[in-house]
């Protein structure tokens, strides 16, 4: 069932009052009803869309956590490499200046 009701009877009455024949008014009302109700999202549509969004959000959260963990590991490695290179450079400078 659609989320909203389109009152075709009221539309037919208004169109007839505006000068349409009964047949024309009914045809227009039916066409409008089909067009409008075909575009409406039902409660089920909204629930399904919400579930798809939640699934995507959960996947993205997992991806972000994985990437953050990897970056933290990379930063730790870089800190150790920088410390080692700094100590190595200081050792070379001490050796050069002592000679």
C-alpha positions in Angstrom: 0.0 0.0 0.0 1.2 3.5 -0.8 2.3 5.9 1.8 -0.3 8.5 0.8 -3.8 8.3 -0.7 -4.7 10.2 -3.8 -8.4 11.2 -3.9 -9.4 10.6 -7.5 -13.0 11.2 -6.8 -12.3 14.8 -5.7 -10.1 15.4 -8.7 -12.8 14.1 -11.0 -15.3 16.5 -9.4 -13.0 19.5 -9.8 -12.2 18.7 -13.4 -15.9 18.3 -14.2 -16.5 21.6 -12.5 -13.8 23.1 -14.7 -15.5 21.9 -17.9 -14.1 18.4 -18.5 -16.3 15.6 -19.5 -16.8 12.7 -17.1 -14.5 10.5 -19.3 -11.8 13.2 -19.6 -11.9 13.9 -15.9 -11.6 10.2 -15.0 -8.7 9.7 -17.4 -6.8 12.6 -16.0 -7.5 11.6 -12.4 -6.3 8.0 -13.1 -3.2 9.2 -14.9 -2.3 11.6 -12.0 -2.9 8.9 -9.4 -0.6 6.5 -11.3 2.1 9.1 -11.7 1.9 10.3 -8.1 1.7 7.0 -6.3 4.4 5.5 -8.5 6.9 8.1 -7.2 6.1 7.7 -3.5 8.4 5.7 -1.2 6.7 3.2 0.9 7.6 2.4 4.5 9.3 -0.8 3.3 11.3 1.2 0.8 12.5 3.6 3.5 13.4 0.7 5.8 15.4 -1.1 3.1 17.2 2.1 2.2 18.0 2.7 5.9 19.4 -0.8 6.2 21.6 -0.4 3.1 22.9 2.9 4.5 23.6 1.3 7.9 25.4 -1.6 6.2 27.6 0.8 4.2 28.3 2.9 7.3 29.4 -0.2 9.2 31.7 -1.2 6.3 33.2 2.3 6.1 33.8 2.3 9.9 35.6 -1.0 9.6 37.7 0.4 6.7 38.6 3.5 8.6 39.6 1.5 11.7 41.8 -0.8 9.6 43.5 2.1 7.8 44.0 4.1 11.1 45.6 1.0 12.7 47.9 0.6 9.7 48.9 4.3 9.8 49.6 4.1 13.5 51.9 1.1 12.9 53.6 3.0 10.0 54.1 6.1 12.2 55.7 3.9 14.9 58.1 2.4 12.4 59.0 5.8 11.1 59.7 7.0 14.6 62.1 4.1 15.2 63.8 4.6 11.9 64.2 8.4 12.5 65.7 7.7 16.0 68.1 5.1 14.5 69.2 7.4 11.7 69.6 10.3 14.1 71.8 8.1 16.5 73.8 6.8 13.5 74.4 10.4 12.2 75.4 11.6 15.6 77.8 8.7 15.9 79.4 9.5 12.5 79.7 13.2 13.5 81.4 12.3 16.8 83.8 10.0 15.0 84.6 12.7 12.4 85.1 15.5 14.9 87.2 13.3 17.2 89.7 12.6 14.4 
